[in-house]
Amino acid sequence: MKSNKHIVSEVKSGSIAEELNIEKGDEIVSVNGEIIEDIFDYQFLCENEEIEVLVRKCDGREFLFDIEKDDDEELGIIFENAFMDDYHSCCNKCIFCFIDQLPKGMRPSLYFKDDDARLSFLQGNYITLTNMRDKDVERIIKYNLSPVNISFHTTDPELRCKMLKNRFAGEALKKAERLRDAGLIMNGQIVLCKDVNDRAQLERTLTDLYTYLPYLQSLSVVPVGLTKYREGLYPMKPWDKEDAVYLVDQIERWQRKAYEEFGLHWVHASDEWYMMAGRDMPEGERYDGYLQIANGVGMTRSMLDEFEEEIRLNEDSKIEEEKLTVISGTLSFPYIKMMCDKIMQIWPQKEIKAVPIVNEFFGETITVTGLLTGRDIVKQCKDIDLGNRLLIADSVLKADEEIFLDDMTLKEFTDILQVKVSVVQSNGFDFVDCILFES
């Protein structure tokens, strides 16, 4: 077994670790005599009221501490590597992989493919189960780690091997059965590829996965994203309105069945399908608490409802006069424009220009706001009178840094356009507040 060194980077003030004189640079060797593989081992082993912790100091001396504490009391240690292990990279070559469709020359972190079960719990990532060992499944069951987020794509073993380009992909589905049989809660996703796993194949998949209810509490169906960088990759066809109408009808039929039998709608079409089909977004209750909102399921409905609520709360507010611009991807643009128009109806002193940005970087078939680049926005906005301020969604920037997908910094972006930029969170409350009260 690989043995990681778990080095202390910080000790919290007033903690048990501080009382024991555990210091920055010390190594936590074991807990209760067991070697720690990652953060889950550490947290699980530290849950007891009485534990033994073996610490190796910087000079090589080792101390075994017998600790008595409350059940849920933490030791107060922060590690150099918060995960306490390296991420597991993906061993698949999925025919729909978005990373394989990236152009060369982007920042290295964008090309890393993870398929790590542990990230399913820490960050909500979806996993294919193909690089999970039996031991990993046993640990998940032992620690009762849930929900587990699983990328199913299809339940046809042969087709799954073809889609993931992994000869073990079909067999890996048995691990999901073990999780179901152990009573663990799961969320699932299906990336739908035209003429591959749709229509009759999707019907088979939904029929099979229906047996996972109620443990499989939600399942999203999202359309494959196709960039213009697909040379040498599996030939894929784009979706059209007819496909979207068929898919929405298929999903809603299964929703009615699941709701009648289990009281949840279970399977959900992502927002793109409704937009492509020209259908109204489902009401908020249909999303079962928005379990799949990070997958673009219900994000639009949630934003619209939040928008209406925030409008009502601020109808009597005094608002300053301002001219500003809001940009979005082409897919969500009709909704963004509708919201801007409503704000201007109520507060005519706000002159708002809504501008759809075509994704030239990845190709026009990529229509979501979160995949817009700084250069595309600059190119399509530089000759427009943007007013006093430009609003951009937080999804176009790196989560922990003010940088676009194409590595343009927010400062560079602002300097080129010579306009004040407001970054708006992806919800209706912040959208309204940012327009009304920032200037």
C-alpha positions in Angstrom: 0.0 0.0 0.0 1.2 3.5 -0.8 2.0 5.4 2.4 1.5 9.1 2.3 3.2 11.5 4.7 0.5 13.6 6.4 2.3 16.8 7.4 0.7 19.3 9.7 0.5 22.8 8.2 -1.4 24.5 11.0 -2.8 23.8 14.4 -6.0 25.6 15.5 -5.8 27.8 18.5 -7.3 26.3 21.7 -7.5 22.8 20.1 -6.5 19.4 21.5 -3.6 19.4 19.1 -2.3 22.6 20.5 -2.6 21.3 24.1 -0.5 18.3 23.0 2.2 20.6 21.5 1.6 19.2 18.0 3.3 21.7 15.7 3.6 22.7 12.0 5.8 20.2 10.3 4.9 17.3 12.5 3.7 14.1 10.8 0.6 12.2 11.8 1.8 8.6 11.4 -1.3 6.6 12.4 -4.5 6.7 14.4 -5.5 3.7 16.6 -2.6 1.8 15.1 -4.0 2.1 11.5 -2.2 3.8 8.6 -4.2 6.7 7.2 -4.8 6.6 3.4 -6.8 9.8 3.1 -9.0 12.3 4.8 -11.9 9.8 5.1 -9.7 7.3 7.1 -8.5 10.2 9.3 -12.0 11.5 10.0 -13.5 8.1 10.6 -10.7 6.9 13.0 -10.9 10.2 14.9 -14.6 9.9 15.6 -14.3 7.8 18.8 -14.1 9.3 22.3 -10.8 7.5 23.0 -8.1 7.4 20.3 -4.4 6.9 20.0 -2.4 9.2 17.7 1.2 8.5 16.7 3.0 11.7 15.9 6.5 12.0 14.4 8.3 15.3 15.1 10.5 17.0 12.7 13.6 15.6 14.4 12.4 12.0 14.0 11.2 11.5 17.6 7.8 9.7 17.9 5.1 10.3 20.5 2.0 8.2 21.1 -0.8 10.3 22.5 -3.8 8.7 24.3 -6.6 11.2 23.8 -10.0 11.4 25.4 -12.5 13.7 23.8 -16.1 14.2 22.8 -17.4 12.0 20.0 -17.6 14.8 17.4 -14.7 16.9 18.7 -11.9 17.6 16.2 -8.2 17.5 17.0 -7.7 20.8 15.4 -5.1 19.8 12.8 -4.9 21.3 9.3 -2.8 19.3 6.8 -0.6 20.5 4.0 -2.7 18.3 1.7 -6.3 18.8 2.7 -7.3 15.6 0.8 -4.4 13.7 2.5 -3.8 11.9 -0.8 -3.3 12.5 -4.5 -6.4 12.6 -6.8 -7.1 9.5 -8.8 -7.0 10.3 -12.6 -9.5 8.9 -15.0 -8.7 5.6 -16.8 -11.4 6.0 -19.4 -11.3 7.5 -22.9 -15.0 8.5 -23.1 -16.2 9.2 -26.6 -18.0 12.3 -25.3 -15.2 13.6 -23.0 -15.1 17.4 -23.0 -11.5 17.6 -22.0 -10.5 15.7 -25.2 -12.2 18.5 -27.1 -10.1 21.3 -25.6 -7.6 23.2 -27.8 -3.9 23.0 -27.0 -2.2 25.7 -25.0 -4.7 26.1 -22.1 -3.6 26.0 -18.5 -2.5 22.5 -17.5 -5.1 22.0 -14.7 -7.9 22.0 -17.4 -6.5 18.9 -18.9 -6.6 16.8 -15.7 -9.3 14.1 -15.8 -10.4 13.0 -12.4 -12.5 10.0 -11.6 -12.0 9.8 -7.9 -14.8 8.4 -5.7 -13.7 10.5 -2.8 -14.3 13.7 -4.7 -17.9 12.6 -5.1 -18.3 13.4 -1.4 -16.0 16.3 -1.1 -16.9 18.3 -4.2 -19.9 16.5 -5.7 -18.0 15.1 -8.7 -19.5 12.3 -10.7 -17.6 9.0 -11.0 -17.8 6.1 -13.5 -16.7 3.4 -10.9 -14.2 2.0 -13.4 -11.1 2.7 -11.3 -12.6 1.7 -8.0 -11.2 -1.3 -6.3 -13.4 -3.7 -4.2 -11.6 -2.2 -1.2 -12.9 1.3 -2.2 -16.4 0.1 -2.4 -16.0 -1.6 1.0 -14.7 1.7 2.5 -17.6 3.7 1.2 -20.1 1.2 2.7 -18.1 1.0 6.0 -17.9 4.7 6.4 -21.5 5.2 5.1 -20.3 7.8 2.7 -23.2 9.2 0.7 -24.6 10.4 -1.5 -22.4 8.7 -4.1 -22.6 10.5 -7.5 -22.3 8.1 -10.4 -22.0 8.6 -14.1 -24.1 5.8 -15.5 -24.5 6.9 -19.2 -26.0 3.5 -20.0 -26.8 0.2 -18.3 -26.0 -1.9 -21.4 -22.6 -3.4 -20.4 -21.4 -3.7 -24.0 -22.4 -0.1 -24.9 -20.9 1.3 -21.7 -17.6 -0.3 -22.6 -17.8 1.3 -26.0 -18.8 4.7 -24.7 -16.1 4.8 -22.0 -13.6 2.9 -24.1 -12.8 0.8 -21.1 -13.3 -3.0 -21.2 -14.1 -3.0 -17.5 -16.8 -0.3 -17.8 -19.7 -2.8 -18.0 -18.5 -4.9 -15.1 -18.1 -1.7 -13.0 -21.9 -1.3 -12.9 -22.0 -4.2 -10.3 -20.3 -1.8 -7.9 -23.3 0.5 -8.1 -25.5 -2.6 -7.3 -23.5 -3.2 -4.2 -23.9 0.4 -3.1 -27.7 0.1 -3.7 -27.9 -3.1 -1.8 -26.1 -1.6 1.1 -28.7 1.2 1.2 -26.4 4.1 0.3 -28.0 7.1 -1.3 -26.9 7.9 -4.9 -27.3 10.5 -7.5 -26.8 9.6 -11.2 -26.1 11.3 -14.5 -26.3 10.4 -18.1 -24.5 12.3 -20.8 -26.7 11.7 -23.8 -25.1 11.2 -27.2 -27.3 11.2 -30.3 -27.8 7.7 -31.9 -25.6 6.2 -29.2 -27.4 5.9 -25.8 -30.6 7.9 -26.5 -34.2 6.9 -27.3 -34.5 3.1 -27.0 -31.2 2.7 -25.3 -32.2 5.4 -22.8 -35.5 3.7 -22.2 -33.5 0.5 -21.3 -31.3 2.5 -19.0 -34.2 4.2 -17.2 -35.9 0.8 -16.8 -32.9 -0.7 -15.2 -32.1 2.2 -13.0 -35.7 2.5 -11.8 -35.0 -0.6 -9.7 -32.5 1.5 -7.7 -35.2 3.7 -6.3 -35.5 5.1 -3.7 -31.7 4.8 -3.1 -31.0 6.5 -6.5 -32.7 9.7 -5.4 -32.0 11.7 -8.6 -30.8 11.1 -12.2 -30.0 13.9 -14.6 -29.9 13.6 -18.4 -27.6 16.2 -20.0 -26.8 16.6 -23.7 -23.2 16.0 -24.9 -21.2 19.2 -25.4 -19.5 19.4 -28.8 -16.7 21.8 -29.4 -15.1 22.5 -32.8 -11.9 20.6 -31.7 -13.1 17.1 -32.5 -10.6 16.0 -35.2 -9.8 12.4 -34.8 -12.5 11.8 -32.2 -15.7 9.7 -32.3 -18.1 11.2 -34.8 -21.0 12.9 -32.9 -24.2 14.5 -34.2 -25.6 17.7 -32.7 -29.1 17.7 -31.1 -32.1 19.4 -32.7 -35.5 20.5 -31.5 -37.2 17.2 -32.5 -34.7 15.3 -30.4 -35.3 17.6 -27.5 -39.1 17.3 -27.7 -38.8 13.5 -27.7 -36.4 13.5 -24.8 -38.5 15.8 -22.6 -41.6 13.7 -23.3 -39.7 10.5 -22.4 -38.3 12.0 -19.2 -41.7 13.4 -18.1 -43.4 10.1 -18.6 -40.9 8.5 -16.2 -41.3 11.4 -13.8 -45.0 10.7 -13.5 -44.4 7.0 -12.9 -41.8 7.7 -10.2 -43.9 10.3 -8.4 -46.9 8.0 -8.3 -44.9 5.2 -6.8 -42.2 6.9 -4.7 -43.2 10.5 -4.3 -40.2 11.9 -6.1 -39.7 12.9 -9.8 -36.4 11.1 -9.9 -35.2 11.7 -13.4 -34.6 15.2 -14.8 -33.8 16.7 -18.2 -31.3 19.5 -17.9 -32.4 23.0 -18.7 -30.9 22.9 -22.2 -33.4 20.3 -23.3 -36.4 22.5 -22.4 -34.8 25.5 -24.2 -34.1 23.4 -27.3 -37.6 22.0 -27.3 -39.2 25.4 -26.8 -40.9 24.3 -23.6 -41.5 26.2 -20.4 -39.3 25.3 -17.5 -40.9 22.9 -15.0 -42.2 24.4 -11.8 -39.8 24.4 -8.9 -41.6 21.5 -7.1 -40.7 19.1 -10.0 -36.9 19.3 -9.1 -37.2 17.5 -5.8 -35.2 20.1 -3.9 -32.8 20.9 -6.8 -30.6 17.9 -6.2 -29.0 18.2 -9.6 -28.7 21.9 -9.9 -24.9 21.7 -10.3 -25.6 19.7 -13.5 -27.7 22.4 -15.0 -31.0 20.8 -13.8 -33.4 23.5 -12.5 -30.9 26.3 -12.5 -33.1 28.4 -14.7 -36.2 27.8 -12.8 -34.5 28.5 -9.5 -33.0 31.7 -10.8 -36.4 32.9 -12.2 -38.2 32.2 -8.9 -35.5 33.9 -6.9 -35.6 36.8 -9.4 -39.4 37.3 -8.9 -39.0 37.1 -5.1 -36.3 39.7 -5.0 -38.3 42.0 -7.3 -41.3 41.8 -4.9 -39.1 42.6 -1.9 -37.6 45.7 -3.6 -40.5 47.1 -5.5 -40.6 50.2 -3.3 -36.9 50.8 -3.2 -35.4 54.0 -4.4 -33.0 53.2 -7.3 -30.3 55.4 -8.8 -30.2 56.1 -12.5 -27.7 54.1 -14.4 -26.8 52.7 -17.8 -25.3 49.2 -17.9 -24.8 46.0 -19.9 -25.4 42.3 -19.0 -23.9 39.5 -21.1 -24.7 35.8 -21.2 -24.3 32.8 -23.4 -26.7 32.4 -26.3 -28.7 29.6 -24.6 -29.8 31.5 -21.5 -30.0 34.9 -23.3 -33.8 35.0 -23.7 -34.2 34.6 -19.9 -31.6 37.1 -19.1 -33.2 39.6 -21.5 -36.6 38.9 -20.1 -35.4 39.7 -16.5 -33.6 42.8 -17.7 -36.8 44.0 -19.4 -38.8 43.5 -16.3 -36.4 45.5 -14.2 -36.5 48.3 -16.7 -40.4 48.3 -16.6 -40.4 48.7 -12.8 -37.3 51.0 -12.6 -37.0 52.9 -15.9 -34.1 54.8 -14.5 -32.1 51.6 -15.1 -31.2 51.4 -18.8 -30.0 47.8 -19.3 -28.6 46.4 -22.5 -28.6 42.5 -22.7 -26.0 41.1 -25.1 -25.7 37.4 -26.2 -22.1 36.3 -26.6 -21.4 33.7 -29.3 -18.8 31.2 -28.3 -16.2 31.5 -31.0 -13.5 29.9 -28.9 -15.1 26.5 -28.5 -17.5 26.8 -31.4 -21.1 28.0 -31.7 -22.6 24.7 -30.6 -21.3 25.6 -27.0 -24.0 27.9 -25.8 -23.7 28.0 -22.0 -22.5 31.1 -20.2 -20.0 29.3 -18.0 -17.8 28.3 -21.1 -17.4 31.8 -22.4 -13.9 33.2 -22.6 -12.6 36.6 -21.9 -11.4 37.1 -25.5 -14.9 36.3 -27.0 -16.6 38.7 -24.6 -14.1 41.5 -25.3 -14.3 41.0 -29.1 -18.1 41.2 -29.1 -18.4 44.0 -26.6 -15.5 46.3 -27.6 -17.6 48.3 -30.1 -20.7 48.5 -27.9 -21.6 51.4 -25.6 -21.5 49.4 -22.4 -22.6 52.2 -20.2 -21.3 52.7 -16.7 -21.0 49.0 -15.9 -20.7 45.5 -17.3 -22.2 42.5 -15.5 -20.6 39.0 -16.0 -21.6 35.8 -14.3 -19.2 34.3 -11.7 -19.3 31.0 -13.7 -17.1 32.5 -16.4 -14.2 32.9 -13.9 -12.1 30.3 -12.2 -13.6 29.4 -8.8 -10.6 30.6 -6.7 -9.1 33.2 -9.0 -10.2 36.1 -11.2 -9.2 34.5 -14.5 -11.2 33.4 -17.5 -11.0 30.0 -19.3 -8.5 31.4 -21.8 -6.3 32.7 -19.0 -7.3 36.4 -19.5 -7.3 38.0 -16.1 -10.2 40.1 -14.9 -7.9 43.1 -14.7 -6.8 42.6 -18.3 -10.4 42.3 -19.3 -11.4 45.4 -17.5 -8.4 47.4 -18.8 -9.2 46.5 -22.4 -13.0 47.4 -22.2 -12.4 50.4 -19.9 -15.6 49.7 -18.0 -16.4 48.8 -14.4 -17.1 45.1 -14.1 -19.5 43.5 -11.6 -19.3 39.8 -11.1 -22.8 38.3 -10.4 -23.4 35.1 -8.6 -25.5 32.6 -10.5 -28.8 33.2 -8.7 -31.8 35.5 -9.1 -31.3 37.3 -5.8 -27.8 38.5 -6.6 -28.8 39.3 -10.2 -31.4 41.8 -9.0 -29.4 43.2 -6.2 -26.3 43.7 -8.4 -28.3 45.7 -11.0 -30.3 47.7 -8.5 -27.9 48.6 -5.7 -24.4 48.5 -7.2 -23.2 51.3 -9.4 
